[in-house]
Amino acid sequence: MLWRTEDSVRLQSRSGRDVTAHWMDLAVAAMRLPPGVILDGEAVVYLSDADGNARISFEAAQSRALSRPRRARELADRHPATYVAFDVLAHPAAGFPDLRPRPYVERRQVLLDVLADAGPPIVPVWSTTDLDEALLWYTALEGTGVEGIVAKPLRRAYKAGRVWAKIRHADTVDAAVVGFTGSARHPKALAVRLPDGQVALSQRLTTALSSVVARRLVPQSGRAFTKAGGSYTPATSDVVVEVVSGTTRHAVVTVVRLR
């Protein structure tokens, strides 16, 4: 959530934690919004792949969110964020102190109007009422890191929580383990090399997976970093895991099982 107050901007995570210090580049940009505007959206970070194409990196966003404020500022300098606005809850200057009871089709127009003057990096999420166009986006944008598509009723009022239908991409691939977070005896997550050569940190391991993988990890000295800035302990092993490489909000990859 993004609040444009009378004299500043506040950003809050889904859990209710104040994360303004982690996304100060977005807070500064949001000062261009009229006071009283409240947005619902997501902070995303784009990284360039091997071909120079930009793609959304949820790992980069997670690294920023889990960093200390000083480290978050360093990451912001290297990889500026974009705030993708899903909805607008209030716009007092336009006569809408509370837009939540209004149907989505009205809120969408207010969102476009309020963001027209603000400009990037505060941008509205793409939206269409054309099914063929939505399916084209679903297919064509998968390679950019887009999770999938969300369907929402045009006449529904705003309600907190997961009340919309979400259709996401999810592909299972094999990945080599190159490191871990936590301790060697109790790894919390794995650093894995995906088929495209990128190293990514996995979602937290289950207790069972952690126990099995730990027996085959040989820690190396020093620290290593993913392109997105996540740190891990490098390791040598012959471990190959099956992962869900489709992007999610919580991690880039989820380890399913050992191969």
Secondary structure, 3 states (H helix, E strand, C coil): CEEECCCCEEEECCCCCECHHHHHHHHHHHCCCCCCCEEEEEEEEEEECCCCCEEECHHHHHHHHCCCHHHHHHHHHHCCEEEEEEEEEEEHHHCECCCCCCCHHHHHHHHHHHHHCCCCCEEECCCCCCHHHHHHHHHHCHHHCCCEEEECCCCCCCCCCCCCEEEECCCEEEEEEEEEEECCCCEEEEEEECCCCCEEEECCCCHHHHHHHHCCCEECCCCEECCCCCEEEEEECCCEEEEECCCCCCCCEEEEEEC
